[in-house]
Amino acid sequence: MLTLIKNAQIVNEGKVYKSDLLIENQIIKEIANNININADQIVDAEGLHLLPGIIDDQVHFREPGFTHKANIYTESKAAVAGGITSFMEMPNTNPQALTQKLLENKYQIASKTSIANYSFFMGASNNNLKEVLKTNPKNVGAIKIFMGSSTGNMLVDNKTVLEEIFSKSPMLIAVHCEDEVTIQENIKKAKQKYGKEVPISEHPNIRSAEACYKSSSMAVELAKKHNTRLHVFHLSTEKEIALFDNKLPLKEKRITAEVCIHHLWFDASDYAKKGTLIKWNPAVKKQSDKESLFQALLDDKLDVIATDHAPHTLEEKSNSYFNTPSGGPLVQHALPAMLEFSKNGKISIEKLVEKMCHNPAICFKVENRGFIREAYFADLVLIDLNSPWEVNKKNILYKCGWSPFEGETFNAQITHTFVNGHIAYEYGWFDETKRGMRLSFDR
């Protein structure tokens, strides 16, 4: 099967240039100025930009156990519509992925249902070290540790266990950092002040900058002590940025960090309008935090942009503060949101591609993805930068049926998404005749 993309503006490895691109089956065969060949299908990309497929290293697709909110099929479909061709999913499902057997069960589900490429993280708890150390670094993205509030028994707060995992795991360890003791103290203070009806505006004070810093600084300290490959998820505070540096090339960093879309887009002033719809852990915080995180991204202190896509039903999100779960759906709208920042001059499209495509591949050592290169998998996204559209109920693809971006007009629209050379999405239509592949890692 030969697919020829003609006249695209390719965005890759710091450059934007016009070129053709030939796909043979799953692989990029040739990138050249003028390819003339009898292809099975030709896509005229005149006026469109061609990006590598987005790699989202942090999603919660809720399967198994919470499929009333989402499942691998529905959310991978929404991801592909948003230009995300590969995702890495978290272990706090039901049952939690705390054994190799339970982890493998998720891969089996995805092999049958996922429209995008996939990986699933092995979960750590206070009592599953033997299972954690069995994890195969070649075909599992990372070990995930919740060093803060989590569902079930996935909070790892035993210092001895943390020392064991950080010292013995040969794999990348990815962490959620919020100090539980600090959070509980802040909850107590909030209840003393407000009673049972604590307002959503208190969320960034309860899950405070101090709670984040205390936990993330401990993770960094452990990683430095044991020379562990550490990746810190979803930074939300200005204070934490000081823990990370930009002195080394990304390939040489042992400690990396990321920021999520919602911490770049929203700030504490948005609670008045959005309420519990923007309740995330870690919390959306001050405008100064948001601005500092964006600058740290541009300065390469933060390496990756991810979503932390974590859907709940609208009914679940419509409760009082303490009764509303944290998290929201983002995979369909992450790239359009970042392209809006690009249009407004806050980040170049080349830098955006670096943080959403290249760097996740480098951080996790994903094999043959994340770049537009010959012999790499043809995970590609075509976008029209001048095709305004409004996010509304009719075009939202998440199973939960809502988005924190509802009512927002984005100027850029994804026109095509190629997953392993297959046009999985084209102008609102899906071709579901092929499934995504399990990611492999060069370790």
Sequence and secondary structure as in RCSB ss.txt:
>XXXX:A:sequence
MLTLIKNAQIVNEGKVYKSDLLIENQIIKEIANNININADQIVDAEGLHLLPGIIDDQVHFREPGFTHKANIYTE
SKAAVAGGITSFMEMPNTNPQALTQKLLENKYQIASKTSIANYSFFMGASNNNLKEVLKTNPKNVGAIKIFMGSS
TGNMLVDNKTVLEEIFSKSPMLIAVHCEDEVTIQENIKKAKQKYGKEVPISEHPNIRSAEACYKSSSMAVELAKK
HNTRLHVFHLSTEKEIALFDNKLPLKEKRITAEVCIHHLWFDASDYAKKGTLIKWNPAVKKQSDKESLFQALLDD
KLDVIATDHAPHTLEEKSNSYFNTPSGGPLVQHALPAMLEFSKNGKISIEKLVEKMCHNPAICFKVENRGFIREA
YFADLVLIDLNSPWEVNKKNILYKCGWSPFEGETFNAQITHTFVNGHIAYEYGWFDETKRGMRLSFDR
>XXXX:A:secstr
 EEEEEEEEEEETTEEEEEEEEEETTEEEEEES      SEEEE TT EEEE EEEEEE   TTT TTT  HHHH
HHHHHHTTEEEEEE S SSS S SHHHHHHHHHHHHHH SSEEEE EE  TT HHHHTT  TTT   EEEEES  
STT B   HHHHHHHHHH  S EEEEE  HHHHHHHHHHHHHHHTT   GGGHHHHT HHHHHHHHHHHHHHHHH
HT  EEE     TGGGGG   SS GGG SEEEEEEHHHHH  GGGHHHHGGGG  SS    HHHHHHHHHHHHTT
SS EEE  B    HHHHTS GGGS S    TTTHHHHHHHHHHTTSS HHHHHIIIIIHHHHHHTBTT SS  TT
SB  EEEEETT  EE  TTT  STT   TTTT EES EEEEEEETTEEEEETTEE  SS   B  B  
